[in-house]
Amino acid sequence: MKIKSGDTVIVIAGANKGQTGKVISVDSDAAKVLVEGVNRVFKHVRKSQRNPQGGRLEKEMPIDASNVMLVCPQSGKPTRVGYRFSKDGAKERFAKVSGVSLGQCSPPKPSRAAS
C-alpha cells in the first residue's frame, strides 16, 4: 500500500469528501486507513467499571484506502504516489505532481546505485 501512517491525505469520495487529516494507522490486509478527524461516528456505551458515565463516545472509523489521496507536501494538491530509486540505490516514494521525495522505503543497495 502506498499510503503510510503519518501521511497527510484528503478524502476524494464518500460522505467526508474534501476533508483532510493525518493517517493514524493503516490496515493493509483490509485496504483501510484510519484518518484523524474523518469518518467520525458515535458509539453508544453502557455504564460499566471502565466507563462509569456511559453515553455516547465519538470516534473515527476506518475508510477504504481507495477513497483517499496523498497531499503533496510542496504544492498542497492531491497527488498519486510512485516509487523510484535514488542515486545511492535506495528505494523511495515520490509525489507524481511535483516529483518531491516522500521518504525512503528500503535501505540503499549497491546494485541499484547510479554509476
Secondary structure, DSSP 8 states (H G I E B T S, - for coil): ----TT-EEEE-SSTTTT-EEEEEEEETTTTEEEETTSSEEEEEE---SS-SS-EEEEEE--EEGGGEEEE-TTT-SEE-EEEEE-TTS-EEEEETTT--EEEESS---GGGS--
